[in-house]
């Protein structure tokens, strides 16, 4: 595990997971609309905030998450993209939780 993940506090991990969940709430609420600058800014900030916590693999999954969110926003029939987004969200959350648990174990 990269050393930089060991410096994140439990609160930082909780905030990261909460930010992922909040982004999904916004995207689901606005599903089927054209992505607005505020959507794209929210997603860009989220991707940037996750990279220092988890390194390259978390950053890659965060980009997949961003892409899934944009597909939900762009889709005229968002049911399938919302289901796909749920899978990506779950994977990202599990990865963040694993990193948080590993960092807390290593710090002890």
C-alpha positions as CSV (number, residue, x, y, z in Angstrom):
1,X,0.0,0.0,0.0
2,X,1.4,3.4,-0.9
3,X,2.7,5.4,2.1
4,X,0.5,8.4,1.4
5,X,-2.6,6.4,2.3
6,X,-1.3,6.0,5.8
7,X,-1.5,9.7,6.6
8,X,-5.3,10.0,6.0
9,X,-7.4,10.2,9.2
10,X,-10.5,8.2,9.8
11,X,-12.4,11.5,9.3
12,X,-10.8,12.0,5.9
13,X,-11.9,8.5,4.7
14,X,-15.4,9.2,6.0
15,X,-15.5,12.5,4.2
16,X,-14.3,10.8,0.9
17,X,-17.0,8.2,1.1
18,X,-19.7,10.7,2.0
19,X,-18.5,12.9,-1.0
20,X,-19.0,9.9,-3.3
21,X,-22.4,9.2,-2.0
22,X,-23.4,12.9,-2.2
23,X,-22.3,13.1,-5.8
24,X,-24.4,10.0,-6.6
25,X,-27.4,11.7,-4.9
26,X,-26.9,14.8,-7.1
27,X,-26.5,12.8,-10.3
28,X,-29.5,10.6,-9.6
29,X,-31.6,13.7,-8.9
30,X,-30.6,15.3,-12.2
31,X,-30.5,12.1,-14.3
32,X,-31.4,12.5,-17.9
33,X,-30.4,16.2,-18.0
34,X,-27.4,17.7,-19.8
35,X,-24.4,17.8,-17.5
36,X,-24.1,21.4,-16.3
37,X,-20.8,23.1,-15.3
38,X,-21.7,22.6,-11.6
39,X,-22.0,18.8,-12.2
40,X,-18.7,18.6,-14.0
41,X,-17.0,20.8,-11.3
42,X,-18.3,18.6,-8.5
43,X,-17.1,15.4,-10.2
44,X,-13.7,17.0,-11.1
45,X,-13.2,18.1,-7.4
46,X,-14.1,14.6,-6.2
47,X,-11.7,12.9,-8.5
48,X,-8.9,15.3,-7.4
49,X,-9.7,14.7,-3.8
50,X,-9.6,10.9,-4.0
51,X,-6.2,10.6,-5.7
52,X,-4.1,11.5,-2.6
53,X,-6.0,9.1,-0.5
54,X,-5.7,6.0,-2.7
55,X,-3.1,6.5,-5.4
56,X,-3.4,5.4,-9.0
57,X,-5.9,2.6,-8.7
58,X,-8.3,4.7,-6.7
59,X,-7.8,7.6,-9.2
60,X,-8.5,5.3,-12.1
61,X,-11.7,4.1,-10.4
62,X,-12.7,7.7,-9.6
63,X,-12.4,8.5,-13.3
64,X,-14.6,5.5,-14.1
65,X,-17.1,6.8,-11.5
66,X,-17.0,10.3,-13.1
67,X,-17.7,8.8,-16.5
68,X,-20.6,6.7,-15.1
69,X,-22.1,9.9,-13.5
70,X,-21.8,11.8,-16.8
71,X,-23.6,8.9,-18.6
72,X,-26.4,9.1,-16.1
73,X,-26.8,12.8,-16.7
74,X,-26.6,12.5,-20.5
75,X,-28.9,9.5,-20.9
76,X,-32.5,10.0,-22.1
77,X,-33.3,6.6,-20.5
78,X,-31.1,6.7,-17.4
79,X,-32.3,3.4,-15.7
80,X,-29.4,1.3,-17.0
81,X,-26.7,3.9,-16.5
82,X,-28.0,4.4,-12.9
83,X,-27.6,0.7,-12.3
84,X,-24.1,0.8,-13.7
85,X,-23.3,3.8,-11.6
86,X,-24.5,1.9,-8.5
87,X,-22.0,-0.8,-9.3
88,X,-19.1,1.6,-9.8
89,X,-20.1,3.5,-6.6
90,X,-20.1,0.3,-4.6
91,X,-16.7,-0.8,-5.9
92,X,-15.2,2.7,-5.2
93,X,-16.7,2.7,-1.7
94,X,-15.3,-0.8,-1.0
95,X,-11.9,0.2,-2.2
96,X,-11.9,3.3,0.0
97,X,-13.0,1.3,3.0
98,X,-10.3,-1.3,2.4
99,X,-7.7,1.4,2.1
100,X,-9.0,3.1,5.3
101,X,-8.9,-0.2,7.2
102,X,-5.4,-1.0,5.9
103,X,-4.1,2.5,6.8
104,X,-5.6,2.3,10.3
105,X,-4.2,-1.2,10.8
106,X,-0.7,-0.1,9.7
107,X,-0.8,3.1,11.8
108,X,-1.6,1.1,14.9
